[in-house]
């Protein structure tokens, strides 16, 4: 009898008739507070954790949907895509995979739309596409967006999120830093408004070019913003960096950006700035 007891399995599986399987994607775990959030509730809150305020990353389509007036967006240069100028091994396959996963042709979408009725040229980077790295196509799309802003006398807003220059394009990608910076200078010379909105992450050659050249620089809470990563800096200077270094709040405190805006207030904030800009232009034209 004793031997039979020891032969019994340690764990017994109990079959539950009619047990329903929970489909994947219904719930998401917040990486900061570890709260389990119902996905539909998260979307209603613009992908901001209702418990701790953590800002999840958005796709370009979600960003446009949350920001622009419904039905107002017209996309530009949708067929402008990256090439392989250096014949970098595996790069065409990487591009093909990114396009299949994201449904995008490139790491940025540009176009025109309205925010609370105010017309603007807009660009949105999508970190799912090779970490929204900047190659020749991304740089060219930004330059063309600037050109349209100058031609139509409209402000430009770019939601920035990038790992930096695209290494597979080498010096061609690095040249986009100078190219986009020169384009923003033309916008400034024309007296037009440029608002970069820095989201997580904004790093490398993008932060060192059009990312930090705005008239009014906004950022989302907690966004990582900087040129080189904090670990590399610590290894170089042999010192421990301050708490929150390279986060949006730290940069605002030290005068690098103008305002940290929670996502639920971003559309309202942009609309207010655009309205003030329109008043300024009308006064200048009248004067």
Secondary structure as UniProt FT lines:
FT   HELIX           2..7
FT   TURN            17..18
FT   TURN            24..25
FT   STRAND          27..29
FT   TURN            31..33
FT   STRAND          36..38
FT   HELIX           39..44
FT   TURN            45..47
FT   TURN            50..52
FT   HELIX           60..67
FT   TURN            70..71
FT   STRAND          74..76
FT   TURN            78..79
FT   TURN            85..86
FT   TURN            89..90
FT   HELIX           91..102
FT   STRAND          108..115
FT   TURN            116..117
FT   STRAND          118..125
FT   TURN            127..129
FT   HELIX           130..132
FT   HELIX           136..152
FT   STRAND          155..162
FT   HELIX           167..169
FT   HELIX           170..189
FT   TURN            190..191
FT   STRAND          194..203
FT   HELIX           204..207
FT   TURN            208..209
FT   HELIX           210..212
FT   STRAND          218..219
FT   TURN            221..222
FT   STRAND          224..226
FT   HELIX           230..237
FT   TURN            243..246
FT   HELIX           248..253
FT   TURN            254..255
FT   STRAND          259..260
FT   HELIX           263..286
//
